[in-house]
């Protein structure tokens, strides 16, 4: 599946809830959910289409699509994550969410170093972060307990990173990581558990979708 390059606000409207894909805009009156609280498309306003009975397949599909859109992952890659989660010990759904949370772009977002995962992905791709002292530009890299993520010395001179402390203060990192705002770095204390993931995701429906 090709990368989605259309308006991301339509994705939120399609799922019927805020996915927080545009950072601070999602908290303002400009948010598409606030202005147009109905699905996009020709029949979005027609309540007859929304009253139809939702099948099990549709619920499973929507749960999978929403999770993909929250983390900004294409279908082929998401399916690979599912297969990897299936091979690991433990609950498959929790394994899947743990893999998604361990992505470097998500970690940068969780630390508050970016206002959205999309922005975090761009910052990582441009090589603005070190992982354990080494420059890393792969957003899909999976971090491990004990890893240290920090802004590179050469990037700290840029205007964005000079003002980063003010942006990061608005975000509280989860308990499985710690953050040093003065040093613009973060450390992974442990792997995330299900209760540490605050996203409104029903992972069981995802597993049912791929288990058909």
Buried (B, 14 or more C-beta within 10 A) or exposed (E): EEEEEEEBBBBBBBBEEBBBBBBEBBEEEEBBBEEBEBBBEEEBEEEEEEEEEEEEEEBBBBBBBBBBBBBBBEEEEBBBBBEEBEEEEEBBBBBBBBBBBBBBBBBBBBBBBBBBBBBBBBBBEEBBBBBEEEEBEEBBBBBEEEBBBBBBEEBBEEEBBEEBEEBBEEBEBBEBBEBEBEEBBBBBBEBBBEEBBEBEBBBEBBBBBBEE
